[in-house]
Amino acid sequence: MTAPTPMDPVAQPVRLLIVDDDPLVRAGLALMLGGADDIDIVGEAADGSEVADLVDRLRPDVVLMDIRMPTMDGLTATEALRTRPDAPEVIVLTTFHADEQVLRAIRAGAAGFVLKDTSPARIVDSVRRVAAGDPVLSPAVTRRLMARAAGTGPGGGRDGRVDRADRARRRIATLADREREVAIAVGRGRSNAEIAAALYLSVATVKTQVSRILARFDFNNRVQIALLVYDAGLLDDDGAGPAA
């Protein structure tokens, strides 16, 4: 006898934990996000040091994490959180000029970032997208991060960039042709549905390919794939297409 099919988790409200040391910001985010029928705010925290305990008790799907907090900052909290089994996804809250902090958060496994002056509708959409498995990539900030990661931004150097490019190309070379195509599409910031349409695949197949790439390189999220593709020189300066 076939076992009953469990309820689709996607149909359930996204369980969200808000972390910010400013009570007014927390209240504003709670008001904004709490109005969405498919988002359930399960808790709030005023510091990164509170996150681990709240995650254990509340089991959020997504954590909206401020970077700057007094006792434990959001970067340290994200790094600790993403090493845990079944860790929730993390979206970091940042300002436009926080390139180094955002890059560190992404390297640690954050699923993306939103700017503090982002419109309410886009913040709600960001939570939904991350819960659905898509990264949150602001194109303008992503270009800055890609340049920083590739060593072309302030503080970068040619030798470091060449080393990263060589390592990235060697890793990309281990992928099958279809996996490489999917990785490049991820680097362009495309969603699973957009990749599926462009490559004439099913969404389920795209998800499988992305999961294989993540597992092969021991990555936590798609943004790290995008950074690898950029390092390998497979995107142009806008991160929007193949390099010449």
MARBAKOL-662899 format. One line per 4 residues: their letters; for each residue x, y, z of C-alpha. Coordinates in steps of 0.2 Angstrom, whole numbers, plus 5000, padded with zeros to 4 digits. Each point is the difference from the previous one (the first is absolute). Example, Ala and Ser with C-alpha at 12.3 -4.5 7.8 and 13.67 -1.06 7.14 Angstrom:
BEGIN
AS	5062:4978:5039  5006:5017:4997
//
This chain:
BEGIN
MTAP	5000:5000:5000  5007:5017:4995  5003:5011:5015  4991:5017:5000
TPMD	5009:5014:4992  5005:5013:5013  4994:5018:4999  5010:5010:4988
PVAQ	5012:5011:5010  5000:5013:4987  4981:5003:5004  5004:5004:5018
PVRL	5004:5018:5006  5018:5004:5000  5006:5000:5018  5011:5016:5002
LIVD	5011:5006:5014  5005:5019:5000  5017:5005:5008  5004:5018:5002
DDPL	5006:5010:5015  4989:5015:4996  4982:4997:5007  4992:5012:4988
VRAG	5008:4991:4985  4994:4983:5007  4982:5008:5002  5000:5007:4983
LALM	5006:4983:4992  4987:4991:5010  4986:5011:4995  5006:4999:4982
LGGA	5003:4982:4999  4986:4995:5012  4987:5006:4987  5004:4986:4988
DDID	4989:4985:5001  5014:4988:4996  5013:5006:5013  4999:4996:5018
IVGE	5011:5010:5012  5005:4988:5013  5012:5011:5010  5011:5015:5002
AADG	5018:5002:5007  5010:5015:5004  5017:4993:4998  5009:4986:4991
SEVA	5004:4991:5016  4981:4996:5002  4998:4992:4983  5006:4982:5004
DLVD	4988:4997:5014  4986:5008:4991  5003:4989:4985  5000:4985:5011
RLRP	4984:5004:5007  4990:5008:4986  5007:4991:4985  4999:5015:4987
DVVL	5002:4997:4982  5008:5017:4997  5010:5012:5011  5000:5018:4995
MDIR	5016:5005:5008  5007:5018:5003  5019:5001:4998  5004:5013:5013
MPTM	4996:4995:5018  5009:5003:5016  5004:4983:5009  5000:4988:4985
DGLT	4999:5008:4983  4990:4992:4986  5015:4993:4990  5006:4990:5015
ATEA	4982:4994:5004  4998:4995:4981  5017:4990:5000  4995:4991:5016
LRTR	4982:4997:4994  5005:4993:4983  5011:4987:5007  4985:4991:5008
PDAP	4991:4986:4993  4983:5005:4992  5005:5019:5003  4987:5012:4994
EVIV	5003:5012:4985  5008:5017:5005  4996:5016:4991  5012:5014:5006
LTTF	4994:5018:5002  5013:5012:4995  5005:5017:4993  5006:5003:4982
HADE	5018:5003:5005  5002:4984:5011  5008:4990:4986  5013:4991:5011
QVLR	4987:4995:5013  4987:4994:4987  5014:4990:4991  5005:4992:5016
AIRA	4982:4996:5004  4997:4992:4983  5016:4990:5002  4994:4994:5017
GAAG	4984:4994:4991  4987:5014:5001  4987:4998:4986  5001:5018:4996
FVLK	4998:5018:5006  4988:5014:4999  5004:5019:5003  4992:5008:5015
DTSP	4991:5013:4988  4993:4986:4989  4981:5002:4997  4988:4990:5011
ARIV	4994:4990:4985  5017:4995:4995  5005:4995:5018  4985:4989:5000
DSVR	5004:4992:4983  5018:4997:5006  4994:4990:5015  4989:4990:4988
RVAA	5013:4997:4988  5013:4994:5012  4987:4988:5008  4997:4993:4983
GDPV	5019:4997:4997  5004:5015:4989  5014:5012:5006  4997:5019:5002
LSPA	5011:5009:4989  4999:5019:4997  5009:5003:4983  5008:5016:5005
VTRR	5008:4993:5016  5004:4983:4992  5011:5008:4987  5010:5009:5014
LMAR	5001:4983:5010  5006:4991:4984  5014:5013:4997  5005:4998:5018
AAGT	5000:4981:5000  5010:5000:4984  5013:5012:5007  4996:5015:4989
GPGG	4992:5011:5013  5009:5010:5013  5013:4989:5009  5001:4988:4986
GRDG	5016:4994:4991  5004:4993:4983  5009:4985:5007  4985:4995:5012
RVDR	4988:5002:4986  5010:4989:4988  5001:4987:5014  4982:5000:5003
ADRA	4996:4999:4982  5011:4985:4998  4992:4991:5014  4983:5005:4994
RRRI	5003:4993:4983  5007:4984:5006  4984:4997:5011  4988:5005:4985
ATLA	5010:4988:4989  4994:4985:5012  4982:5004:4995  4990:4991:4987
DRER	4994:5011:4985  4983:5002:5006  5006:5004:5018  5011:5013:4993
EVAI	4986:5008:4990  4989:5000:5016  5014:5008:5010  5003:5014:4987
AVGR	4981:5003:5001  5001:5001:5019  5014:5012:4998  4988:5011:4990
GRSN	4988:5001:5014  4987:4990:4992  4987:4990:5010  4996:4982:4998
AEIA	4985:5003:4989  5010:5012:4989  5015:4987:4998  4987:4987:4996
AALY	4992:5010:4986  5017:5006:4993  5008:4982:4999  4984:4990:4996
LSVA	5000:4991:5016  4987:4997:5014  5001:5010:5016  5003:4983:5009
TVKT	5015:4996:4989  5007:5018:5003  4998:4997:5019  5009:4984:4999
QVSR	5015:5007:4990  5002:5015:5012  5000:4988:5015  5013:4989:4991
ILAR	5011:5016:4998  4998:5005:5018  5004:4983:5006  5015:4998:4989
FDFN	5008:5016:5006  4994:4999:5018  4990:5017:4997  4986:5006:5011
NRVQ	4991:5010:4987  4998:5006:4982  5008:5016:5003  5017:4991:5003
IALL	4997:4991:4983  4998:5018:4992  5016:5006:5008  5009:4984:4993
VYDA	4994:5003:4983  5005:5018:5000  5018:4995:5007  5001:4988:4985
GLLD	4998:5014:4988  4983:4993:4993  4990:5016:5002  5003:5018:4993
DDGA	5003:5015:5011  4981:5002:5003  4998:4982:5006  4987:4998:4986
GPAA	5007:4989:4987  5015:4989:4994  5017:5008:4999  5007:5003:4983
//
